[in-house]
Amino acid sequence: MKKIIALTLCSLASATVFAALPPLTPEAQEAATLAKAKTAYGDKVGAFKLCLAQNKVADQFRMPGTAAPAACVAPPPFVAPVTAAAPAPAAAK
């Protein structure tokens, strides 16, 4: 009985592994690219805020005569990724 259950679970798992998703539409691809860029920018902002908080705590516990913590570098403003522009229609002669 255990072998049948194990075989059934393995066959279901392998079926889901071999399933393929259809390719994304251009609009969905652009939305995914934008979401990926926003997530990366959010990570940069989070790292900057973490650096500021760490420096604030380090300043509170710093002994006199020791070096100050390294300065944090602010991320540049968010810029949306450039998508490939559609080719312009040919002018009629």
N, C-alpha and C positions, 0 to 999 in steps of 0.2 A: 504494500500500500504506500509506503514511504517513497519507493522508487517511482511510482506512478505520479505522485504529487510533485516530486522533484522534477520529473520529466516534463510535466505540464507547466510548471513555473519557468523552467529553462526555455521551453518553446515559446511561451508568451513573451519572455524577456528578449529573446532573439528576434521575434517578430517586430517588436517595437524599435529595436536597434536598426533594423534594415528598412524601416519605413522612411520614405523620403518626402520632404515638403516641397511644394511647388515654388518656383523662383518668385522673388518679390517683384511687385510692380514698380515702375520708376518712382511713383509718388510715395510708396511705402519705403523704398530704399532711401529717398531723400529724408523722410521723417525719421528713419532709423539713424541716418548719419547725423541729423540735427540733434537727436536725443543723445547720441554717443558724445557729440561735442559738448553739449550742455552738462553731461555727467562729468566729463573730464575737467571742464571749467569749475564745476562745483567742488571737485576734489582739490583743485588748486586753491580755491578760496578757503576750503576747510583746513588745508595744510597751513595757509597763512594765518588763520585765526588761532590754530593750535600753536604756532610759533610765537604769536603775541602772548598767549596765555602762559606758555612755558617761560618766556622771558620775564614776564611779570612775577611769576613765582620764584624764578632764579634770582631776580633782583632783591626779593624779600629775604632770601637766605644767603646772599652773597656776603662773604667775609671782607672786611676792609682790606684794600690792597690787591684784591684779585681782579682779573680782567672781567669786563662786562660781557654778557652773552652776545653772540653774533646778531647783527641786525636782520630783521625779517624783510624779505623782498615781496612787495605787493604784486599780485598777478595783474596783467594788463586787462582792460575791459573786454568783455565777451564779444567775439566777432563770429558771426555765423559762417559755417564753411561754404565755400563757393561751389556751386553745382555747375555742371557742364551746361552751358546755354544751348538751347535748341538752334539748329542752323537756320539762318534767315532765309525766307523764301526768295527765290530768284526773281529779279525784276522782269516784268514783261516788256519786250521790245516792240 
